[in-house]
Amino acid sequence: MFTEYGELSTELYELTKPVGFEIDGDIPFYLEQAKETTGLVLEAGVGTGRMLIPFLKAGVKMDGVDLSPFMLDRCRENLEKEKLVTDLFLQDLQQLDIPKKYDIIMMPTGSFALLPTREIMLNSLESFKKHLLPGGKIIIDLLLPRDFKKGESTTSVFSLTENSGIVFNSTSLEIDWEKQRTTELHRYEKWIDGKLTQTELSNFILSWYGIEEFTLVLEKLGFVNIQHIWDYNKETDKHDTLTFIAETEK
Ligand SMILES: C[S@@+](CC[C@H](N)C(=O)[O-])C[C@H]1O[C@@H](n2cnc3c(N)ncnc32)[C@H](O)[C@@H]1O
């Protein structure tokens, strides 16, 4: 019934968050972090290349991994447009098997929250650890469900061409305090010449973790020098974006 990161979700992502589009200052923050190494960086959940492409242009040696063939196809097209080449892997983060080791594995903005269960989250962190060099870093953003309101429903219309567009509806279904996750129903409709041509439904789950809790998880997995940063170090007390940085033993 549900499709996650499907064709319409990819098309809308590309339209609303094109290559180089910044979300709350994520690109400058991550770029500064990535430039601290001359080694290899991996973006986990690379999507359409919104961040990957500006990073490659800035001289960062970076690969991408994603489990959505639609997202990766769009990423490939975006790379070709810019005449850029790098390695993209179609893999689930839970079972990464990449024949390389990285200095940094980063998962910016909402992507880590998309890992829908604690088991998948733990498996993914284990996978990251296996693919990091000694002293390598993870940089991960966490989301907190501050704005979730059960029953809230919003509809937005996005034009693609003069006679086509996507209607997107998001309905907030449930907040599960025990499992620490929110569920929204996302419905995508593609309309061409007044006719509904395609629909897609996503069971959109976002998971959250507390600061102490996530620190303990990282410690248990053997990460060291664990620190957290609010709002990409900007001078604000909004406390919207929580970034964790941790290293593997040298
Ligand atoms: C919100 S998009 C972000 C894309 C990109 N990182 C950006 O910031 O623009 C999240 C991406 O994570 C990918 N993703 C989610 N769960 C994944 C998993 N278990 N393994 C690999 N990729 C995953 C999705 O397919 C999607 O492309």
The ligand as an SDF file (V2000), in Angstrom:
LIG
                    3D

 27 29  0  0  0  0  0  0  0  0999 V2000
   15.0270   13.4710    3.3700 C   0  0  0  0  0  0  0  0  0  0  0  0
   15.9760   12.6440    2.1550 S   0  0  0  0  0  0  0  0  0  0  0  0
   17.4730   13.5720    2.3150 C   0  0  0  0  0  0  0  0  0  0  0  0
   18.3650   13.5390    1.1070 C   0  0  0  0  0  0  0  0  0  0  0  0
   19.6620   14.2990    1.2520 C   0  0  0  0  0  0  0  0  0  0  0  0
   20.4860   13.7660    2.3170 N   0  0  0  0  0  0  0  0  0  0  0  0
   19.4110   15.7540    1.5100 C   0  0  0  0  0  0  0  0  0  0  0  0
   19.7440   16.2180    2.6050 O   0  0  0  0  0  0  0  0  0  0  0  0
   18.8660   16.4220    0.6310 O   0  0  0  0  0  0  0  0  0  0  0  0
   16.3480   11.1370    3.0120 C   0  0  0  0  0  0  0  0  0  0  0  0
   16.9720   10.0660    2.1540 C   0  0  0  0  0  0  0  0  0  0  0  0
   17.3380    8.9720    3.0160 O   0  0  0  0  0  0  0  0  0  0  0  0
   17.1400    7.7750    2.2980 C   0  0  0  0  0  0  0  0  0  0  0  0
   16.9930    6.6690    3.2510 N   0  0  0  0  0  0  0  0  0  0  0  0
   16.0550    6.5050    4.2130 C   0  0  0  0  0  0  0  0  0  0  0  0
   16.2350    5.3400    4.8720 N   0  0  0  0  0  0  0  0  0  0  0  0
   17.3340    4.7540    4.3230 C   0  0  0  0  0  0  0  0  0  0  0  0
   18.0220    3.5270    4.5660 C   0  0  0  0  0  0  0  0  0  0  0  0
   17.6410    2.6730    5.5150 N   0  0  0  0  0  0  0  0  0  0  0  0
   19.0930    3.2390    3.7880 N   0  0  0  0  0  0  0  0  0  0  0  0
   19.5120    4.0980    2.8180 C   0  0  0  0  0  0  0  0  0  0  0  0
   18.9000    5.2770    2.5460 N   0  0  0  0  0  0  0  0  0  0  0  0
   17.8200    5.6000    3.2800 C   0  0  0  0  0  0  0  0  0  0  0  0
   15.8590    8.0370    1.4970 C   0  0  0  0  0  0  0  0  0  0  0  0
   15.7340    7.1660    0.3960 O   0  0  0  0  0  0  0  0  0  0  0  0
   16.0370    9.4980    1.0960 C   0  0  0  0  0  0  0  0  0  0  0  0
   16.6310    9.6400   -0.1610 O   0  0  0  0  0  0  0  0  0  0  0  0
  1  2  1  0
  2  3  1  0
  2 10  1  0
  3  4  1  0
  4  5  1  0
  5  6  1  0
  5  7  1  0
  7  8  2  0
  7  9  1  0
 10 11  1  0
 11 12  1  0
 11 26  1  0
 12 13  1  0
 13 14  1  0
 13 24  1  0
 14 15  1  0
 14 23  1  0
 15 16  2  0
 16 17  1  0
 17 18  1  0
 17 23  2  0
 18 19  1  0
 18 20  2  0
 20 21  1  0
 21 22  2  0
 22 23  1  0
 24 25  1  0
 24 26  1  0
 26 27  1  0
M  CHG  2   2   1   9  -1
M  END
$$$$
